[in-house]
Amino acid sequence: MFKSRGILCRHSLSILSFERVDNVAPKYILECWSKNLKRRHTHIKSSQDEPLLELRSKRFNDLVFRSHNICEFASESEELTRILHRTFDKVMVEMQEYQERSKEKVRYPIKKRR
């Protein structure tokens, strides 16, 4: 309830601070708050982000926002969900093919004639 993307929200942190709580019993610490947890996403903004990572984070956030709206709509029925799954599969194949073509261009750059 008081977390976003696995990070404890500032509301709950400010309450703990206001109540002068310096220590929290381990049983109240969720595994997802651990530094040792392998995260599915790595696009959480921080003040230490490099400019390129910031651009990637912005693209990621835009994609999450748009996909959330699409998923919410698709969840209204089984058929809409199936349509979206098929579309996801097609898009994934297209992106993987694009990535492979891009790698080929880097490996075998076109030489210009002089």
Phi, psi and omega in degrees: 000321182249044177217158179223123181055034177083002180252132179301128184289154185296333179300310181291325178294321180292326176294315178300318179294316180300320180278003179058041177273114181264333181229144177238132180300140182307330181293343179264357181268120179283149180301326183292349177269356182284144175292338184275355182285134175278120184270146174286328181242148180232022186253037178274129182292141172217164181290350182261007181298141173278158182306319180294322178292327178296319177297317179296320179298320178296317177297317180300312181299320177297316179296318179298315180300311182293318182291327177300314180297318179295315181296321178299317179294315183295333183288354181293336179207161178298318183294317177298321178296317178297318178301315181294320178300315178299318180295316176303315181299315179297315181296320179298316178298315180298318180293320178296320177296317178300315181298319178296316178298321179296321178296320180297319179298324180288320181291320184234073182295148179285128180272134179272142176279145179257000000 
